[in-house]
Each structure stands twice: as structure tokens, then as C-alpha cells.
């Protein structure tokens, strides 16, 4: 158990809908990272938050957004869902000084999103 | 941006044999290279990492080597066991963490 929690574990929804994925980092970790894992794209970095502020953006679509709250939990919002958004979504946390380098990341168990 | 290529995509070995997975990266500024193991239904778990000022690192049966000049790094698993069967990902990081496509390792008893 990495200490990172994600809810829900599974989510099934329809095209055009909006969903929110939640992540709680390990105790003491200030950074949260979101990743998308699909069969044909591997692990794709989406976005990184450190202590409530956005620090880096990867391949995140404009239909997706995230935030990190004062208690350090994070939410990933996915809107106008398409079939191709079906994937595993992982969050990871690290103690992090706000930069990727040298920061061991601990991954949560993931949320499996199915868009029908 | 960074581009990480990983080979092979699948690898099957007999228990007790060694397994080697190789990755190349494109951004010479990358300075942190972790390896993750992902078992079915679980999130990736860090198994070993190496920083750009080190050429080799070993932890029991697992070792990683880094060649900065050639921009490639490798994971070596010796005396493989069935429980080593999983998908392994390499990654390279400067400001962004970029992952390889993964290698599905199967260790046959």
C-alpha cells in the first residue's frame, strides 16, 4: 500500500458527461501528479500540483482540469467525455519541492474510467 | 520535449535466468531515471532509480545502468522469479516525467 488513495475505483459514464476523480496524497507529501494510462498510449503525464499551485502541465486536454485543495487532496475533472477518454487514471504524490527531478513518486491504485 | 523509447515490449524468461530491459531518451537535460513495476490491477511501484551523476546502482537482484553520452539506461534483473512477472516502465525526468511504453515480463517456472 503506497499510502495514496483514489476514489472511485471504477466509474462508468456516457459520452458528453462530466466526472470528478479524487486523490489523497501520502501524509506529508505536497505534490500531486495525475497520469492517464490507456492501452495505446502508455502512461501519459497530465498535470502536477505542488502545495495548491499548478507546477507543470503535460498532455492534458482542455476538457480536463485539476485542482489541489488546502488539505492537499486533488481532483481531476473530465468533461465532455469521449469514448477515447476511457482509461486508467492514476495520481501519484511526492514530498517534492515543486520540481520533478529527484522526487520519488508514489502511485495510487488508480480509477478505471469507462465511457460508453 | 522528452521522448523515451523502451525495448523489448514483451520478454519471456525461465526462472533463474536474467532479464534486461533497455530505454533510450532524447532530452540531454534529463537527470532522473526511475523504473516502475506494475502488477495487474495495481498502480506502478518504484523499484529502483538512478540519477545522472551515477553510472550504476544495484539493489539485491535489481541493477540499473546509465550511459549519459549515449542517452540510454537499462534495468537488469538477475535470478528471476515468477513473482517478477509484471509490466516494467522506465521513465526520464527533467521537469516532466516521461514514461516508456512498458515491457511485459513473464518468468516461467
Interface residues (C-beta under 8 A of the other chain):
Chain A: X2 X4 X33 X42 X43 X44 X45 X56 X58 X90 X92 X99 X100 X101 X102 X103 X104 X105 X106 X107 X108 X109 X110
Chain B: X31 X32 X34 X36 X41 X42 X43 X44 X45 X46 X49 X51 X89 X91 X93 X94 X95 X96 X97 X98 X99 X100 X101 X102
